[in-house]
Amino acid sequence: MWKTIAVIILLTTSFLIRAARIDYPSTYVFDEVYHAWTARAYSLNDPRGYEWWHTSSKQGTAYEWLHPPIAKLFQASAIRIFGDTSFSWRIWSVVFGTAAVGATFLLTRVLFKRFDTAFLAALFVAFDPLVFVQSRIAMNDIFVTTFLLASAWAWWKWTESNSVKWMLLSAVLIGLAVSTKWSALYGWGVLILLTMVRLFIFRSSLFKILAFTLTLVLVPLLIYVISFSQFWLQGHSIKQFIELHQQIWWYQTNLKATHPYQSAAWMWPFAMRPVWYFVEYGKDTVANIYAAGNVLTWLLGLMTIVWALVLFVVKKGSFSLVFVLVLYTSAWMPWLLSPRILFLYHYLPAIPFLMILLAHFFTKTTSRSVCISLAVVHVIIFLLLYPRLAGLHISTTINLWYTFF
């Protein structure tokens, strides 16, 4: 009973800290000029939200057709209910950010069968600075992260039961992930490959191999097409659907833009180059929002990856450990080859898997007091960074101190 209460408290706390002052600032922040603006177009059933040849009627904004529509459809639903406000743009990010904490707990629990490991991993995610910031902004990264986690959890449940319902759920969830952001294709590929490998290892029948593999291939494709239902209902043609995807591919592979806060993918595990999202000056105060990482837990996470690799080499690592390691790798390493401009927030989908590895390492190799100490330090670092994650107005003197932190 106390375990259930502890999880409820963690999830409630996660939701409340994300929801607090979610309407501040009332103006678009960073890429909300694309995502929230396009969600507004979706809410009005304006076809320009899907059409790449239009310019925006509002200065400083642009229609965001570069990613599939799922996240923007969620945001549009809130706009339809609550009106076109900053609360509406961001509330679904809060929900998905909280769900990511829960999904981390569920995945870790089924992987390693330990409550302490699952709770510690979920706590790491709940108070991770980057996860927190992306849970409070109208972008699509927290959506794809949560769908990936949930799909991995359902897939693992399938390995334990061989029930088609879990495979179908995993397929639907990974389909939603890909329908949010193309970067989920790597995770999708991992699940397909592992499904085939597992079925071959256990010498499954050819029918079972085809049935489960095709489920994981065809269902996400169907979900992807369905995610564009508004596009189809607006009267767009298959030819325009193909042209849209050609435009997306061309843009993503040929973008030559630069940005003062861009970063290379190799920098992300070291929490280098935070992204400055917002600033507002008062008389003697300043409010900032930075998308930043926790240097301590991220670096410790890298150490656990080395530990996991060593276990794999000496054949003492479990398949569950390999599963998390592969998912982490698929969420991060492909970006090393990306030709386009990148930012720290692209690392977001990899963070929960890194935190799972970290929690597993500490609960397996250290004492409970060490785990508790690490959790406390992790939360303290979050609290110290909080003013610059949530846009709190602080004195310019205190703000100057942050430059040395």
Secondary structure, DSSP 8 states (H G I E B T S, - for coil): -HHHHHHHHHHHHHHHHHHTTTT-SSS--TTHHHHHHHHHHHHTT-GGGT-TT---SSTT-----SS-SHHHHHHHHHHHHH-SSHHHHHHHHHHHHHHHHHHHHHHHHHHH--HHHHHHHHHHHHT-HHHHHHTTSSSSHHHHHHHHHHHHHHHHHHHHH--HHHHHHHHHHHHHHHTT-GGGHHHHHHHHHHHHHHHHHTT--HHHHHHHHHHHHHHHHHHHHHHTHHHHHTT--HHHHHHHHHHHHHHHHH-----TT---GGGGGGT-S-EEEEEEE-SSEEEEEEE---HHHHHHHHHHHHHHHHHHHTT---HHHHHHHHHHHHHHGGGGG--S---GGGGGGGHHHHHHHHHHHHHHHS-HHHHHHHHHHHHHHHHHHHHHHHT--EEHHHHHHHTT-
